[in-house]
Amino acid sequence: MKSQNVKKLSIGTSFLLTILAGVPAVADDTELLVVDPSSTSATPPNIMFMKTPYCV
């Protein structure tokens, strides 16, 4: 009986950890570039827009 409880506990824990590991991490990697266009900056800023399949 004790080994069955240990087996059920380990299966349940493994299932829970698998589900939690599969949840995607959501992070906001937004950086705002604020530039005064009237400034005498010789080099324009390099801006790259990337859209990932997980954008909402």
C-alpha positions as CSV (number, residue, x, y, z in Angstrom):
1,M,0.0,0.0,0.0
2,K,2.8,2.4,0.9
3,S,4.6,1.8,-2.4
4,Q,1.4,2.6,-4.3
5,N,1.0,5.9,-2.5
6,V,4.6,6.8,-3.2
7,K,4.1,5.9,-6.9
8,K,0.9,8.0,-7.1
9,L,2.7,10.9,-5.4
10,S,5.6,10.7,-7.8
11,I,3.3,10.5,-10.8
12,G,1.3,13.5,-9.6
13,T,4.4,15.5,-8.9
14,S,5.9,14.7,-12.3
15,F,2.6,15.6,-14.0
16,L,2.4,18.9,-12.1
17,L,6.0,19.8,-12.9
18,T,5.5,19.0,-16.6
19,I,2.5,21.2,-16.8
20,L,4.2,24.1,-15.0
21,A,7.3,23.8,-17.2
22,G,5.1,23.9,-20.3
23,V,3.5,27.3,-19.4
24,P,5.1,29.9,-21.5
25,A,7.0,32.6,-19.7
26,V,5.5,36.0,-20.6
27,A,7.8,38.9,-20.5
28,D,7.5,42.5,-21.8
29,D,10.8,43.4,-23.6
30,T,9.6,46.8,-24.7
31,E,12.2,49.5,-24.9
32,L,11.2,53.0,-25.9
33,L,13.5,55.2,-27.8
34,V,12.8,58.8,-27.3
35,V,14.7,61.1,-29.6
36,D,14.3,64.8,-30.3
37,P,14.1,64.9,-34.2
38,S,15.3,68.5,-34.2
39,S,18.6,67.7,-32.5
40,T,21.8,67.8,-34.5
41,S,22.4,64.0,-34.2
42,A,24.6,62.9,-37.1
43,T,23.7,59.3,-36.9
44,P,20.1,58.2,-37.0
45,P,19.0,55.6,-34.5
46,N,18.9,51.9,-35.5
47,I,15.5,50.5,-34.8
48,M,14.4,47.0,-35.6
49,F,10.8,45.8,-35.1
50,M,10.3,42.1,-34.5
51,K,7.0,40.3,-34.2
52,T,7.1,36.9,-32.6
53,P,4.2,34.4,-32.9
54,Y,3.5,34.9,-29.2
55,C,2.8,38.7,-29.4
56,V,-0.6,39.6,-28.2
